[in-house]
Amino acid sequence: MIKIFPSILSADFSRIIDAVKQVEEAGADGLHLDIMDGHFVPNLTFGPDLVASLREKTNLLLDVHLMVENAQLFIELFAEAGADWISIHAERAFHLNYELNAIKKRGKKAGVVLNPATPIHLLTEVITEVDYILLMTVNPGWGGQEFIPSCHQKIRRLKTWLKGQNLSIPIQIDGGVKTENFQELIEDGVDIFVIGSGIFNTPEPGQTLLHFKELALPGEKKQ
């Protein structure tokens, strides 16, 4: 079953609770929160206080993506704030196995993130510790970027590799998802879509999310 996690990085920050309620009422499967520290990526975004505030306002699953230099410093903070899923970048993990298990010990789902140019073989030694895999399909740091076309092949390679290992780990992608490429990405093997500007930069985000969910229904290819 295809899941859609709207990314609030692209929402209107002055009306963020209204934005969350819009997508919640339209059937969002979760909310994606990009945590940027200004070091790993050249941008600053949210802290644990926002996650805690959202936890009080919504029952949606909160998917926290740590785009940070040292994830070990942040795991406990965001787990306590109410995150349900926490993902960390393979490129900056000091001890990836330890950090994944630190997430799981706190009762959270643990994900590994790979940037577009990071090879999937980096997952080999930790794959049994991973609850989901997030493939960045744009270079991290800003919303509204165009999907990198070579990521289609990367998604397919990862799906084939997981099947070969008899693993059913969900593949999540983040970056450049639009209605125009959505169904092709489903065919590539994506299970969970993080969608930011493709939802929140439209006149009616709730209606746009509903349209994505209609496109995800099994059946003939739709426009």
Secondary structure, DSSP 8 states (H G I E B T S, - for coil): --EEEEBGGGS-GGGHHHHHHHHHHTT-S-EEEEEEBSSSSS-B---HHHHHHHHHH--S-EEEEEESS-GGGTHHHHHHHT-SEEEEETTT-SSHHHHHHHHHHTT-EEEEEE-TTS-GGGGGGGGGG-SEEEEESS-TT-SS----TTHHHHHHHHHHHHHHTT----EEEES---HHHHHHHHHHT--EEEESHHHHTSS-HHHHHHHHHHHTSSSS---
